Every structure is written in structure tokens, then in C-alpha cells.
């Protein structure tokens, strides 16, 4: 009964707009007080912030956020879209394909979907509309391409899942590479099909000489090298994800300096934004920790696992139901909120069904991507509409075909776990 009342209270606070970290902290504290009294609650509140903040793996988040901020201020992000557009822009729907590639490239630097969507809205969306692309077509491509940042390493959502599920973060980040490329390919294929069916919505752009193509490619070479170094040191076992994040942040700092953008204002703004993002995530994790203590005492997770174990249903049926639940939740909640609310309950369930937790984590992240473009919330669609000054309905219409294509990609990843687990299996 206590667990039910606390869950109702949590949902009520979220409905009132209370940030998820504080909502979980408040309701978890109330639940603990009701179950074990004030002294035990005080012990949990005294130890939880230190245990979360002192985790070595948590340093990965502020360092990757700092890397993203430095790269953003280097001015190289605009070059990323121009370079991809130069190479594939002559194809039918080429600028849309370039947006998907740029989304993957920026995701490899940024790690957060909302920042990726905002950046693409300011760069690729105006370029597509200037070239005669239908606004709805262009907005849909930008909104869905922004979600790649959740999957392509480094991904803040992946790191949060790894911390909550207690799985190897290095393997988890590397596991996102091939699924990320698959999702990028799915977006490109969808753009090509839509552009072929409605060529007036996606005209090709003018010819770009080979010398210009290679010149533009050279301009983004520092970003490609930075991503390659960060990913390689994790994959080869040379460095932990935290150490790789430090290398990435240092490299991004040097990149910003080499581009002549190392000013006091830029440096302070980058540090401030990275600190703000890190503080937001640590509050969420502290709230999740307190709420997790409450859940452990009520044995809700153990009861759920036992109940599912007694069901006369195949494991894949349960997996499909769980993934469908993530799509529904994604329509209303932010992806980080979804992870902290569900992972402590769902991961033990998946483990009891003998599913690989790294593979499942990638599936959860890919499914959560859909929530970023699903009505009524669809955070990426709101961001694109705001930054591009386009009607929200136009963005949702443009992203609808990509939603169904995304479902096909999720089905492939669920049916073929080796796509996700191949690279991690080769790691040292």
C-alpha cells in the first residue's frame, strides 16, 4: 500500500512540473520515513549524495559535456554539415542525407539529443529550406537526426543507464556504434524513399567540384580525429571511459584554441553550461538513489520479477511489452527521467529472463529516441519548431515516416543481438 501511494505521489509531482530528480527525492524520502523512520532516512540522505558524486564513472558526464561545449564554440560544427552536404548534396534528397550524417557526427561530440537538435535546426534546416526543400520534410529530418546523439558515443543517456544498471560503461558506449550507424542508415533510406516519391519536396543541389569537397573534408578532419581518438582508446582498453572523456575535453579545448575562439567569455560560458548540465544530472541520480532504497525495502522489483516468472508468456513477448512501454513513456517524459524511473525495476526483470543487459540498454536507448519525436511531448520536435520558427504540427507531420522506419530498426536490433554485441565482444 505504501509503495502504491508513493508512486501516485511521484506521478502527481511530475504532472505538476516538479523536476524528476526532486520528485524522486521527495517521494523516496517520504516512503523511507514511513517504512523505517527518521533515523534511517537521515542516514540515507547523508550518504547518497557522497556515494553518487564520488563515483569515478560519474566524472565521464561533466567531461563529455565540457568536450561538447568546447567543440561547439570552436565553430567546426557548421563545417560538419557543409562538408557532408558537399559530398552527398547532388543526390536526390542529398541535403536530408547530409543532415543525418551531420547528426551522427555531432552526436559523436555532443552526447545529448536536445543540443544536437538545436544545432541542426540552426544550421541544416535553413540550408534545406533555402534550397527548396519542403519545410515539413526538412523539419522531420532534423528532428529525427538529432536523436542520434543518444546512441552514438559519447552518449550521456548511455552513461546514465550504465550507472543505474551497473554494467560496463566502456562496452556500452562501444555497443552503440553499429546500432547508431544502422539508425543513421535507416534515416538516409527513408529520406531517399520520400524524395523519390515526392521529388518536388527534396530537390538536388548544384555540383560541387572534387577540390572543394576535399577542402571541406579537411576542415572537419580535427573533429573526426577527436572522435576517433576518444572511441579508440576506449575500444582498445587503453583508457577507461572517464579517462577517454578527459582526453576528449583536452583535445576539444586545444581545438577551440587553434580556431582562435579561446576567449574569456567562451571559456566561462562553456564551463558554466557543462557545470549546469552536470548538476542537473547528479540531482537526478541522487533522487534515483534515494528512491531506489525505498524500492528495495518494499521489494517491488523482486515481486515484479516473481510475477513475470509465473506468467505463461515467452520472454520475447515480455520484451516487446517493455519496449512498447518505453515508447509510451517517451511521449510524455524526458529520456533521462525515463531511465531513472524504470531501469531499477526493468533491468532485474531482463536479467531474470537471461537477456544481455548491454544489448538491452542499447534497445532501451533506441526506443527512447522515438519518444523524442512522439506527440504530445516530442521534445526534439518542440526544439526544432522553436529554433526554426516553424509550426509544431508541420514538424510532427514531417517526422511521422521516420517514426515507422525507426520501429523497423528496433525490430532488427531485437532480432539480431549480434549487431549490438559484435564490437563489445572484441574489446580487451
Helices and strands as residue ranges (DSSP letters): H 2-15, H 20-36, H 38-53, G 56-58, H 59-74, H 76-88, H 94-110, H 113-120, I 121-125, H 126-130, H 135-146, G 147-150, H 156-165, H 169-197, G 199-201, H 210-219, H 221-235, H 241-258, H 264-298, H 300-309, H 315-330, H 335-352, H 357-371, H 379-388, H 392-415, H 417-426
